[in-house]
Amino acid sequence: MDAIDILVRLAWLAGAVGFVIGLIRMNSPATARNGNLLSAAGMAVAIGATGILILRDGGDATAWLIIGAGVLVGGGLGLYTARTVAMTAMPQLVSLFNAVGGGAAALIGIDEYIRLVNSPEAAPLTTTIFVVLDIVIGSVTFSGSLIASGKLMGLSITPSRPVMIPGGQLVTLALAAIVVVSAGYLFFVEDSLLVMFVIVATALVFGVTMTLPIGGADMPVVISLLNSFTGTAVAMAGFVIDNVVLIIAGALVGASGAILTKLMADAMNRSVLNIMIGGFGGGEGTVGGGGPEGGTVRSIGVDDAAIQLAYASSVIIVPGYGLAVAQAQHAVRELADLLEDRGVNVNYAIHPVAGRMPGHMNVLLAEANVPYPQLREMEDINPEFERADVALVVGANDVTNPAARRSGNPVSGMPILDVDHAKSIIVIKRSMGRGYAGIDNELYVNPKTGMLFADAKQGLADLVAAVKAV
């Protein structure tokens, strides 16, 4: 090992340290931005060190042309999408990034296996095992993430509602059996490019059949799970090509994604296996009737809502995906600032699965410069609802439904925000449309609830004007 090897490995170690520290700093909204930048810097150091190693080993002009094109195209697309993506489309972008990561890892495994098959010696069993794991996990992540992104976009070919596969369980078992038998052939019989590509095709199909039956309500958990798959595939690719920085980075992403998946599933009071079975809910926007049976919906005007807010001592704002769709984060911040100027104590109640990906509401409100201390997690804010004069729900649905406290419905057992415990409740919503769970929200017929039917952004703007006039 010469001096360049030592310097490159030290640079890889420095990059890995950047990943770890960056991940730690992402635990808090106040430091998450710097943590993200630190992780990006660690990756830049690792890529630069790898470039030095390739230069030392004498990469030809064609190789450098391919690398340069990849950096320019990939980096350019990444920069463009990061700068232009709307906050409401961030979950779709994360799914696409998962697909890119899983696909890239699978391509590394495929390329390495082709090289091994064309070499005069048989591929070592240990290497073949990692190659197969890399290809399977990466291919499943690639196709599954594309389907998840399509569901989030609401594409006609990938609707957000669960799409059940005829004979779904038999198809899943058959695909798993094909992968196991094919892998066994590669492990114990002989190397075969044909069998390897059978594994690739089967894994790609499995990613589709795994994700299609999952409803939109479960997309936050699915995104986390596929993110974990991406990291695991990258770690397997690291073992395949003996690259320590890929192993460390992949293991960190895989482990953190798995932990987050478990936390998200717990927030919905469901197991990960239950979510992956799919078929939950009827899809966002399912039109309800006049409200849950036996209840009456009470509509209120902007002036009435403004008076309640202006003369309250404590207000808790509950943001949901409707706020994100309307891009109303700045409007809600303006209303909160106005209320605080009047001496009102304002907090935000953040449910773990509000929005379409983990942390969606935190990122959205941080963009509007909402003070971090006001962003309160569910366990922290729930006891405060009983002391709140007004709970203002903006576009949130299933995560506020008291039906979750009863058995026998799609949201049974799911931890919810205790909005109905507040002294008065105002819900800004465009219509009586149901959430992803496909059931009516019992909160809407609570005698304490007033429904302000409006687009979130327009409704908040009207409230700001009305509060100013009080």
Contacts in CASP RR format, 6 or more apart in sequence:
PFRMAT RR
TARGET T0000
AUTHOR 0000-0000-0000
METHOD contacts of the structure
MODEL  1
MDAIDILVRLAWLAGAVGFVIGLIRMNSPATARNGNLLSAAGMAVAIGAT
GILILRDGGDATAWLIIGAGVLVGGGLGLYTARTVAMTAMPQLVSLFNAV
GGGAAALIGIDEYIRLVNSPEAAPLTTTIFVVLDIVIGSVTFSGSLIASG
KLMGLSITPSRPVMIPGGQLVTLALAAIVVVSAGYLFFVEDSLLVMFVIV
ATALVFGVTMTLPIGGADMPVVISLLNSFTGTAVAMAGFVIDNVVLIIAG
ALVGASGAILTKLMADAMNRSVLNIMIGGFGGGEGTVGGGGPEGGTVRSI
GVDDAAIQLAYASSVIIVPGYGLAVAQAQHAVRELADLLEDRGVNVNYAI
HPVAGRMPGHMNVLLAEANVPYPQLREMEDINPEFERADVALVVGANDVT
NPAARRSGNPVSGMPILDVDHAKSIIVIKRSMGRGYAGIDNELYVNPKTG
MLFADAKQGLADLVAAVKAV
4 52 0 8 1.000
4 53 0 8 1.000
4 56 0 8 1.000
5 53 0 8 1.000
7 49 0 8 1.000
7 52 0 8 1.000
8 49 0 8 1.000
8 50 0 8 1.000
8 52 0 8 1.000
8 53 0 8 1.000
9 244 0 8 1.000
11 45 0 8 1.000
11 46 0 8 1.000
11 48 0 8 1.000
11 49 0 8 1.000
11 52 0 8 1.000
12 46 0 8 1.000
12 49 0 8 1.000
12 244 0 8 1.000
12 245 0 8 1.000
14 42 0 8 1.000
14 45 0 8 1.000
15 41 0 8 1.000
15 42 0 8 1.000
15 43 0 8 1.000
15 45 0 8 1.000
15 46 0 8 1.000
15 245 0 8 1.000
16 42 0 8 1.000
16 46 0 8 1.000
16 244 0 8 1.000
16 245 0 8 1.000
16 248 0 8 1.000
16 249 0 8 1.000
18 38 0 8 1.000
18 39 0 8 1.000
18 41 0 8 1.000
18 42 0 8 1.000
19 39 0 8 1.000
19 42 0 8 1.000
19 43 0 8 1.000
19 248 0 8 1.000
19 249 0 8 1.000
19 252 0 8 1.000
20 252 0 8 1.000
21 35 0 8 1.000
21 38 0 8 1.000
22 34 0 8 1.000
22 35 0 8 1.000
22 36 0 8 1.000
22 38 0 8 1.000
22 39 0 8 1.000
23 35 0 8 1.000
23 39 0 8 1.000
23 252 0 8 1.000
23 256 0 8 1.000
24 35 0 8 1.000
25 31 0 8 1.000
25 32 0 8 1.000
25 34 0 8 1.000
25 35 0 8 1.000
25 38 0 8 1.000
26 32 0 8 1.000
26 35 0 8 1.000
26 36 0 8 1.000
26 39 0 8 1.000
28 372 0 8 1.000
29 362 0 8 1.000
29 366 0 8 1.000
29 372 0 8 1.000
29 375 0 8 1.000
30 372 0 8 1.000
43 249 0 8 1.000
46 245 0 8 1.000
46 249 0 8 1.000
50 245 0 8 1.000
51 67 0 8 1.000
54 63 0 8 1.000
54 64 0 8 1.000
54 67 0 8 1.000
81 93 0 8 1.000
82 93 0 8 1.000
85 93 0 8 1.000
86 327 0 8 1.000
87 324 0 8 1.000
87 327 0 8 1.000
87 329 0 8 1.000
87 363 0 8 1.000
87 364 0 8 1.000
87 367 0 8 1.000
88 324 0 8 1.000
88 325 0 8 1.000
88 327 0 8 1.000
89 153 0 8 1.000
90 357 0 8 1.000
90 360 0 8 1.000
90 363 0 8 1.000
91 152 0 8 1.000
91 219 0 8 1.000
91 220 0 8 1.000
91 223 0 8 1.000
91 355 0 8 1.000
91 356 0 8 1.000
91 357 0 8 1.000
91 360 0 8 1.000
92 149 0 8 1.000
92 150 0 8 1.000
92 152 0 8 1.000
92 153 0 8 1.000
94 223 0 8 1.000
94 227 0 8 1.000
94 357 0 8 1.000
95 145 0 8 1.000
95 146 0 8 1.000
95 148 0 8 1.000
95 149 0 8 1.000
95 150 0 8 1.000
95 152 0 8 1.000
95 223 0 8 1.000
95 226 0 8 1.000
96 145 0 8 1.000
96 146 0 8 1.000
96 149 0 8 1.000
98 141 0 8 1.000
98 145 0 8 1.000
98 148 0 8 1.000
98 223 0 8 1.000
98 226 0 8 1.000
98 227 0 8 1.000
98 229 0 8 1.000
98 230 0 8 1.000
99 141 0 8 1.000
99 142 0 8 1.000
99 143 0 8 1.000
99 144 0 8 1.000
99 145 0 8 1.000
99 146 0 8 1.000
99 149 0 8 1.000
101 138 0 8 1.000
101 141 0 8 1.000
101 142 0 8 1.000
101 230 0 8 1.000
101 231 0 8 1.000
101 233 0 8 1.000
101 234 0 8 1.000
102 137 0 8 1.000
102 138 0 8 1.000
102 139 0 8 1.000
102 141 0 8 1.000
102 142 0 8 1.000
102 145 0 8 1.000
102 229 0 8 1.000
102 230 0 8 1.000
102 231 0 8 1.000
102 233 0 8 1.000
102 234 0 8 1.000
103 138 0 8 1.000
103 139 0 8 1.000
103 141 0 8 1.000
103 142 0 8 1.000
103 233 0 8 1.000
104 234 0 8 1.000
104 237 0 8 1.000
105 134 0 8 1.000
105 137 0 8 1.000
105 138 0 8 1.000
105 141 0 8 1.000
105 230 0 8 1.000
105 231 0 8 1.000
105 233 0 8 1.000
105 234 0 8 1.000
105 236 0 8 1.000
105 237 0 8 1.000
106 134 0 8 1.000
106 135 0 8 1.000
106 137 0 8 1.000
106 138 0 8 1.000
106 139 0 8 1.000
106 141 0 8 1.000
106 142 0 8 1.000
106 200 0 8 1.000
106 203 0 8 1.000
106 233 0 8 1.000
108 134 0 8 1.000
108 237 0 8 1.000
108 238 0 8 1.000
108 240 0 8 1.000
108 241 0 8 1.000
109 131 0 8 1.000
109 134 0 8 1.000
109 135 0 8 1.000
109 237 0 8 1.000
109 240 0 8 1.000
110 135 0 8 1.000
110 196 0 8 1.000
110 200 0 8 1.000
112 127 0 8 1.000
112 131 0 8 1.000
112 240 0 8 1.000
112 241 0 8 1.000
113 123 0 8 1.000
113 128 0 8 1.000
113 131 0 8 1.000
113 135 0 8 1.000
113 191 0 8 1.000
113 193 0 8 1.000
113 196 0 8 1.000
114 193 0 8 1.000
116 123 0 8 1.000
116 127 0 8 1.000
116 128 0 8 1.000
116 131 0 8 1.000
116 191 0 8 1.000
117 123 0 8 1.000
117 191 0 8 1.000
117 192 0 8 1.000
117 193 0 8 1.000
122 190 0 8 1.000
122 191 0 8 1.000
123 131 0 8 1.000
123 191 0 8 1.000
125 187 0 8 1.000
127 240 0 8 1.000
128 186 0 8 1.000
128 187 0 8 1.000
128 191 0 8 1.000
129 187 0 8 1.000
130 236 0 8 1.000
130 238 0 8 1.000
130 239 0 8 1.000
130 240 0 8 1.000
131 196 0 8 1.000
131 240 0 8 1.000
132 183 0 8 1.000
132 186 0 8 1.000
132 187 0 8 1.000
132 199 0 8 1.000
133 236 0 8 1.000
134 233 0 8 1.000
134 236 0 8 1.000
134 237 0 8 1.000
134 239 0 8 1.000
134 240 0 8 1.000
135 196 0 8 1.000
135 199 0 8 1.000
135 200 0 8 1.000
135 203 0 8 1.000
136 179 0 8 1.000
136 183 0 8 1.000
136 199 0 8 1.000
136 203 0 8 1.000
137 203 0 8 1.000
137 229 0 8 1.000
137 232 0 8 1.000
137 233 0 8 1.000
137 236 0 8 1.000
138 203 0 8 1.000
138 229 0 8 1.000
138 230 0 8 1.000
138 233 0 8 1.000
139 199 0 8 1.000
139 200 0 8 1.000
139 203 0 8 1.000
139 204 0 8 1.000
139 207 0 8 1.000
140 203 0 8 1.000
140 204 0 8 1.000
140 206 0 8 1.000
140 207 0 8 1.000
140 210 0 8 1.000
140 229 0 8 1.000
141 207 0 8 1.000
141 226 0 8 1.000
141 229 0 8 1.000
141 230 0 8 1.000
141 233 0 8 1.000
142 204 0 8 1.000
143 203 0 8 1.000
143 204 0 8 1.000
143 205 0 8 1.000
143 206 0 8 1.000
143 207 0 8 1.000
143 208 0 8 1.000
143 211 0 8 1.000
144 207 0 8 1.000
144 208 0 8 1.000
144 210 0 8 1.000
144 211 0 8 1.000
144 226 0 8 1.000
145 226 0 8 1.000
145 230 0 8 1.000
147 158 0 8 1.000
147 207 0 8 1.000
147 208 0 8 1.000
147 211 0 8 1.000
147 212 0 8 1.000
148 211 0 8 1.000
148 214 0 8 1.000
148 219 0 8 1.000
148 222 0 8 1.000
148 223 0 8 1.000
148 226 0 8 1.000
150 157 0 8 1.000
150 158 0 8 1.000
151 158 0 8 1.000
151 159 0 8 1.000
151 160 0 8 1.000
151 211 0 8 1.000
151 214 0 8 1.000
151 215 0 8 1.000
151 216 0 8 1.000
151 219 0 8 1.000
152 160 0 8 1.000
152 216 0 8 1.000
152 219 0 8 1.000
152 356 0 8 1.000
154 160 0 8 1.000
158 212 0 8 1.000
160 215 0 8 1.000
160 216 0 8 1.000
160 219 0 8 1.000
160 283 0 8 1.000
160 284 0 8 1.000
160 436 0 8 1.000
161 215 0 8 1.000
161 216 0 8 1.000
161 281 0 8 1.000
161 282 0 8 1.000
161 283 0 8 1.000
162 212 0 8 1.000
162 213 0 8 1.000
162 214 0 8 1.000
162 215 0 8 1.000
162 216 0 8 1.000
162 278 0 8 1.000
162 279 0 8 1.000
162 280 0 8 1.000
162 281 0 8 1.000
162 282 0 8 1.000
162 283 0 8 1.000
163 212 0 8 1.000
163 213 0 8 1.000
164 213 0 8 1.000
164 279 0 8 1.000
165 171 0 8 1.000
165 209 0 8 1.000
165 212 0 8 1.000
165 213 0 8 1.000
168 209 0 8 1.000
168 213 0 8 1.000
171 209 0 8 1.000
172 206 0 8 1.000
172 209 0 8 1.000
172 210 0 8 1.000
175 202 0 8 1.000
175 205 0 8 1.000
175 206 0 8 1.000
175 209 0 8 1.000
176 206 0 8 1.000
178 198 0 8 1.000
178 199 0 8 1.000
178 202 0 8 1.000
179 199 0 8 1.000
179 202 0 8 1.000
179 203 0 8 1.000
179 206 0 8 1.000
182 195 0 8 1.000
182 196 0 8 1.000
182 198 0 8 1.000
182 199 0 8 1.000
182 202 0 8 1.000
183 199 0 8 1.000
185 192 0 8 1.000
185 195 0 8 1.000
186 192 0 8 1.000
186 195 0 8 1.000
186 196 0 8 1.000
186 199 0 8 1.000
210 276 0 8 1.000
211 222 0 8 1.000
213 277 0 8 1.000
213 278 0 8 1.000
213 279 0 8 1.000
214 222 0 8 1.000
214 275 0 8 1.000
214 276 0 8 1.000
214 278 0 8 1.000
214 279 0 8 1.000
214 280 0 8 1.000
215 278 0 8 1.000
215 279 0 8 1.000
215 280 0 8 1.000
215 281 0 8 1.000
215 282 0 8 1.000
215 283 0 8 1.000
215 436 0 8 1.000
216 280 0 8 1.000
216 281 0 8 1.000
216 283 0 8 1.000
216 284 0 8 1.000
216 356 0 8 1.000
216 436 0 8 1.000
217 280 0 8 1.000
217 281 0 8 1.000
217 283 0 8 1.000
217 398 0 8 1.000
217 435 0 8 1.000
217 436 0 8 1.000
217 437 0 8 1.000
218 268 0 8 1.000
218 275 0 8 1.000
218 278 0 8 1.000
218 280 0 8 1.000
219 356 0 8 1.000
219 357 0 8 1.000
220 264 0 8 1.000
220 353 0 8 1.000
220 355 0 8 1.000
220 356 0 8 1.000
220 357 0 8 1.000
220 358 0 8 1.000
220 360 0 8 1.000
221 261 0 8 1.000
221 264 0 8 1.000
221 265 0 8 1.000
221 268 0 8 1.000
221 272 0 8 1.000
221 275 0 8 1.000
221 353 0 8 1.000
222 275 0 8 1.000
223 356 0 8 1.000
223 357 0 8 1.000
223 358 0 8 1.000
224 257 0 8 1.000
224 260 0 8 1.000
224 261 0 8 1.000
224 264 0 8 1.000
224 357 0 8 1.000
224 358 0 8 1.000
225 257 0 8 1.000
225 258 0 8 1.000
225 261 0 8 1.000
225 272 0 8 1.000
225 276 0 8 1.000
227 253 0 8 1.000
227 254 0 8 1.000
227 257 0 8 1.000
227 260 0 8 1.000
228 253 0 8 1.000
228 254 0 8 1.000
228 255 0 8 1.000
228 256 0 8 1.000
228 257 0 8 1.000
228 258 0 8 1.000
228 260 0 8 1.000
228 261 0 8 1.000
229 254 0 8 1.000
230 253 0 8 1.000
230 254 0 8 1.000
231 249 0 8 1.000
231 250 0 8 1.000
231 251 0 8 1.000
231 252 0 8 1.000
231 253 0 8 1.000
231 254 0 8 1.000
231 257 0 8 1.000
232 250 0 8 1.000
232 254 0 8 1.000
234 246 0 8 1.000
234 249 0 8 1.000
234 250 0 8 1.000
234 253 0 8 1.000
235 246 0 8 1.000
235 247 0 8 1.000
235 249 0 8 1.000
235 250 0 8 1.000
235 251 0 8 1.000
235 254 0 8 1.000
237 243 0 8 1.000
237 246 0 8 1.000
238 244 0 8 1.000
238 246 0 8 1.000
238 247 0 8 1.000
238 250 0 8 1.000
239 247 0 8 1.000
260 358 0 8 1.000
261 272 0 8 1.000
262 272 0 8 1.000
263 352 0 8 1.000
264 352 0 8 1.000
264 353 0 8 1.000
264 358 0 8 1.000
265 271 0 8 1.000
265 272 0 8 1.000
265 275 0 8 1.000
267 351 0 8 1.000
267 352 0 8 1.000
267 353 0 8 1.000
267 378 0 8 1.000
267 414 0 8 1.000
267 415 0 8 1.000
268 275 0 8 1.000
268 353 0 8 1.000
268 414 0 8 1.000
268 415 0 8 1.000
269 404 0 8 1.000
269 412 0 8 1.000
269 413 0 8 1.000
269 414 0 8 1.000
269 415 0 8 1.000
270 414 0 8 1.000
280 410 0 8 1.000
280 436 0 8 1.000
280 437 0 8 1.000
281 410 0 8 1.000
281 436 0 8 1.000
281 437 0 8 1.000
281 438 0 8 1.000
281 439 0 8 1.000
282 434 0 8 1.000
282 436 0 8 1.000
282 437 0 8 1.000
282 438 0 8 1.000
283 434 0 8 1.000
283 435 0 8 1.000
283 436 0 8 1.000
283 438 0 8 1.000
284 321 0 8 1.000
284 434 0 8 1.000
284 435 0 8 1.000
284 436 0 8 1.000
285 433 0 8 1.000
285 434 0 8 1.000
285 435 0 8 1.000
286 433 0 8 1.000
286 434 0 8 1.000
286 435 0 8 1.000
286 438 0 8 1.000
287 431 0 8 1.000
287 432 0 8 1.000
287 433 0 8 1.000
287 434 0 8 1.000
288 432 0 8 1.000
288 433 0 8 1.000
288 434 0 8 1.000
288 440 0 8 1.000
289 432 0 8 1.000
289 440 0 8 1.000
290 297 0 8 1.000
290 432 0 8 1.000
290 440 0 8 1.000
291 297 0 8 1.000
291 432 0 8 1.000
291 440 0 8 1.000
291 444 0 8 1.000
291 445 0 8 1.000
292 403 0 8 1.000
292 440 0 8 1.000
292 441 0 8 1.000
292 442 0 8 1.000
292 444 0 8 1.000
292 445 0 8 1.000
294 445 0 8 1.000
295 445 0 8 1.000
296 445 0 8 1.000
297 432 0 8 1.000
297 444 0 8 1.000
297 445 0 8 1.000
297 451 0 8 1.000
298 447 0 8 1.000
298 449 0 8 1.000
298 450 0 8 1.000
298 451 0 8 1.000
299 450 0 8 1.000
299 451 0 8 1.000
299 452 0 8 1.000
299 453 0 8 1.000
300 426 0 8 1.000
300 450 0 8 1.000
300 451 0 8 1.000
300 452 0 8 1.000
301 452 0 8 1.000
302 452 0 8 1.000
302 454 0 8 1.000
302 459 0 8 1.000
302 462 0 8 1.000
302 463 0 8 1.000
302 466 0 8 1.000
303 466 0 8 1.000
305 426 0 8 1.000
305 450 0 8 1.000
305 452 0 8 1.000
305 463 0 8 1.000
305 466 0 8 1.000
306 463 0 8 1.000
306 466 0 8 1.000
306 467 0 8 1.000
306 469 0 8 1.000
306 470 0 8 1.000
307 470 0 8 1.000
308 389 0 8 1.000
308 390 0 8 1.000
308 424 0 8 1.000
308 426 0 8 1.000
309 315 0 8 1.000
309 335 0 8 1.000
309 339 0 8 1.000
309 344 0 8 1.000
309 390 0 8 1.000
309 392 0 8 1.000
309 426 0 8 1.000
309 463 0 8 1.000
309 467 0 8 1.000
310 339 0 8 1.000
310 342 0 8 1.000
310 344 0 8 1.000
310 467 0 8 1.000
310 470 0 8 1.000
311 470 0 8 1.000
312 339 0 8 1.000
312 344 0 8 1.000
312 388 0 8 1.000
312 389 0 8 1.000
312 390 0 8 1.000
312 424 0 8 1.000
313 344 0 8 1.000
313 345 0 8 1.000
313 389 0 8 1.000
314 344 0 8 1.000
314 345 0 8 1.000
314 347 0 8 1.000
314 384 0 8 1.000
314 387 0 8 1.000
314 388 0 8 1.000
314 389 0 8 1.000
314 390 0 8 1.000
315 336 0 8 1.000
315 339 0 8 1.000
315 344 0 8 1.000
315 345 0 8 1.000
315 346 0 8 1.000
315 347 0 8 1.000
315 388 0 8 1.000
315 389 0 8 1.000
315 390 0 8 1.000
315 391 0 8 1.000
315 392 0 8 1.000
316 346 0 8 1.000
316 347 0 8 1.000
316 348 0 8 1.000
316 349 0 8 1.000
316 381 0 8 1.000
316 384 0 8 1.000
316 385 0 8 1.000
316 388 0 8 1.000
316 390 0 8 1.000
316 391 0 8 1.000
316 392 0 8 1.000
316 419 0 8 1.000
316 422 0 8 1.000
317 332 0 8 1.000
317 336 0 8 1.000
317 346 0 8 1.000
317 347 0 8 1.000
317 348 0 8 1.000
317 349 0 8 1.000
317 392 0 8 1.000
317 394 0 8 1.000
318 348 0 8 1.000
318 349 0 8 1.000
318 351 0 8 1.000
318 391 0 8 1.000
318 392 0 8 1.000
318 393 0 8 1.000
318 394 0 8 1.000
318 396 0 8 1.000
318 399 0 8 1.000
318 400 0 8 1.000
318 417 0 8 1.000
318 419 0 8 1.000
319 329 0 8 1.000
319 332 0 8 1.000
319 348 0 8 1.000
319 350 0 8 1.000
319 354 0 8 1.000
319 361 0 8 1.000
319 364 0 8 1.000
319 365 0 8 1.000
319 394 0 8 1.000
319 395 0 8 1.000
319 396 0 8 1.000
320 351 0 8 1.000
320 354 0 8 1.000
320 355 0 8 1.000
320 361 0 8 1.000
320 394 0 8 1.000
320 395 0 8 1.000
320 396 0 8 1.000
320 397 0 8 1.000
320 399 0 8 1.000
321 354 0 8 1.000
321 355 0 8 1.000
321 356 0 8 1.000
321 360 0 8 1.000
321 395 0 8 1.000
321 396 0 8 1.000
321 397 0 8 1.000
322 328 0 8 1.000
322 394 0 8 1.000
322 395 0 8 1.000
322 396 0 8 1.000
322 456 0 8 1.000
323 329 0 8 1.000
323 332 0 8 1.000
323 361 0 8 1.000
323 364 0 8 1.000
323 394 0 8 1.000
323 395 0 8 1.000
323 396 0 8 1.000
323 456 0 8 1.000
324 355 0 8 1.000
324 356 0 8 1.000
324 360 0 8 1.000
324 361 0 8 1.000
324 364 0 8 1.000
325 456 0 8 1.000
326 455 0 8 1.000
326 456 0 8 1.000
326 457 0 8 1.000
326 458 0 8 1.000
327 457 0 8 1.000
328 394 0 8 1.000
328 456 0 8 1.000
328 457 0 8 1.000
328 460 0 8 1.000
329 364 0 8 1.000
329 365 0 8 1.000
329 367 0 8 1.000
329 368 0 8 1.000
329 370 0 8 1.000
330 368 0 8 1.000
331 456 0 8 1.000
331 457 0 8 1.000
331 459 0 8 1.000
331 460 0 8 1.000
331 461 0 8 1.000
331 464 0 8 1.000
332 365 0 8 1.000
332 368 0 8 1.000
332 394 0 8 1.000
332 456 0 8 1.000
332 460 0 8 1.000
333 365 0 8 1.000
333 368 0 8 1.000
333 369 0 8 1.000
333 370 0 8 1.000
334 460 0 8 1.000
334 464 0 8 1.000
335 460 0 8 1.000
335 463 0 8 1.000
335 464 0 8 1.000
335 467 0 8 1.000
336 346 0 8 1.000
336 370 0 8 1.000
336 374 0 8 1.000
338 464 0 8 1.000
338 467 0 8 1.000
338 468 0 8 1.000
339 346 0 8 1.000
339 467 0 8 1.000
340 346 0 8 1.000
342 467 0 8 1.000
346 374 0 8 1.000
347 374 0 8 1.000
347 376 0 8 1.000
347 381 0 8 1.000
347 384 0 8 1.000
348 361 0 8 1.000
348 365 0 8 1.000
348 370 0 8 1.000
348 374 0 8 1.000
348 375 0 8 1.000
348 376 0 8 1.000
349 376 0 8 1.000
349 378 0 8 1.000
349 381 0 8 1.000
349 382 0 8 1.000
349 385 0 8 1.000
349 391 0 8 1.000
349 417 0 8 1.000
349 419 0 8 1.000
350 359 0 8 1.000
350 361 0 8 1.000
350 362 0 8 1.000
350 375 0 8 1.000
350 376 0 8 1.000
350 377 0 8 1.000
350 378 0 8 1.000
350 381 0 8 1.000
351 361 0 8 1.000
351 378 0 8 1.000
351 396 0 8 1.000
351 399 0 8 1.000
351 416 0 8 1.000
351 417 0 8 1.000
352 358 0 8 1.000
352 377 0 8 1.000
352 378 0 8 1.000
352 415 0 8 1.000
353 399 0 8 1.000
354 360 0 8 1.000
354 361 0 8 1.000
354 396 0 8 1.000
354 399 0 8 1.000
355 361 0 8 1.000
361 375 0 8 1.000
362 375 0 8 1.000
365 375 0 8 1.000
366 372 0 8 1.000
366 375 0 8 1.000
376 384 0 8 1.000
378 415 0 8 1.000
378 417 0 8 1.000
381 417 0 8 1.000
382 417 0 8 1.000
382 418 0 8 1.000
385 391 0 8 1.000
385 417 0 8 1.000
385 418 0 8 1.000
385 419 0 8 1.000
385 420 0 8 1.000
385 421 0 8 1.000
385 422 0 8 1.000
386 418 0 8 1.000
386 421 0 8 1.000
386 422 0 8 1.000
388 422 0 8 1.000
388 423 0 8 1.000
389 422 0 8 1.000
389 423 0 8 1.000
389 424 0 8 1.000
390 422 0 8 1.000
390 423 0 8 1.000
390 424 0 8 1.000
390 425 0 8 1.000
390 426 0 8 1.000
391 419 0 8 1.000
391 422 0 8 1.000
391 424 0 8 1.000
391 425 0 8 1.000
391 426 0 8 1.000
392 426 0 8 1.000
392 428 0 8 1.000
393 400 0 8 1.000
393 419 0 8 1.000
393 425 0 8 1.000
393 426 0 8 1.000
393 427 0 8 1.000
393 428 0 8 1.000
393 429 0 8 1.000
393 443 0 8 1.000
394 428 0 8 1.000
394 456 0 8 1.000
394 460 0 8 1.000
395 427 0 8 1.000
395 428 0 8 1.000
395 429 0 8 1.000
395 456 0 8 1.000
396 417 0 8 1.000
397 429 0 8 1.000
397 434 0 8 1.000
397 435 0 8 1.000
397 436 0 8 1.000
397 437 0 8 1.000
397 441 0 8 1.000
398 404 0 8 1.000
398 411 0 8 1.000
398 414 0 8 1.000
398 435 0 8 1.000
398 436 0 8 1.000
398 437 0 8 1.000
398 441 0 8 1.000
399 414 0 8 1.000
399 416 0 8 1.000
399 417 0 8 1.000
400 416 0 8 1.000
400 417 0 8 1.000
400 419 0 8 1.000
400 420 0 8 1.000
400 441 0 8 1.000
400 443 0 8 1.000
401 411 0 8 1.000
401 416 0 8 1.000
401 437 0 8 1.000
401 439 0 8 1.000
401 441 0 8 1.000
401 442 0 8 1.000
401 443 0 8 1.000
402 416 0 8 1.000
402 420 0 8 1.000
402 442 0 8 1.000
402 443 0 8 1.000
402 446 0 8 1.000
403 409 0 8 1.000
403 411 0 8 1.000
403 412 0 8 1.000
403 439 0 8 1.000
403 441 0 8 1.000
403 442 0 8 1.000
404 411 0 8 1.000
404 412 0 8 1.000
404 413 0 8 1.000
404 414 0 8 1.000
404 415 0 8 1.000
404 416 0 8 1.000
405 413 0 8 1.000
405 416 0 8 1.000
406 412 0 8 1.000
407 413 0 8 1.000
409 437 0 8 1.000
409 439 0 8 1.000
410 437 0 8 1.000
410 438 0 8 1.000
410 439 0 8 1.000
411 437 0 8 1.000
411 439 0 8 1.000
419 425 0 8 1.000
419 443 0 8 1.000
420 443 0 8 1.000
420 446 0 8 1.000
420 448 0 8 1.000
420 449 0 8 1.000
422 448 0 8 1.000
423 448 0 8 1.000
424 448 0 8 1.000
425 443 0 8 1.000
425 446 0 8 1.000
425 448 0 8 1.000
425 449 0 8 1.000
425 450 0 8 1.000
426 449 0 8 1.000
426 450 0 8 1.000
426 452 0 8 1.000
427 443 0 8 1.000
427 444 0 8 1.000
427 449 0 8 1.000
427 450 0 8 1.000
427 451 0 8 1.000
427 452 0 8 1.000
428 452 0 8 1.000
428 454 0 8 1.000
428 456 0 8 1.000
428 459 0 8 1.000
428 460 0 8 1.000
429 451 0 8 1.000
429 452 0 8 1.000
429 453 0 8 1.000
429 454 0 8 1.000
430 453 0 8 1.000
430 454 0 8 1.000
430 455 0 8 1.000
430 456 0 8 1.000
431 453 0 8 1.000
432 440 0 8 1.000
432 444 0 8 1.000
434 440 0 8 1.000
434 441 0 8 1.000
435 441 0 8 1.000
443 449 0 8 1.000
444 451 0 8 1.000
452 459 0 8 1.000
452 463 0 8 1.000
454 462 0 8 1.000
END
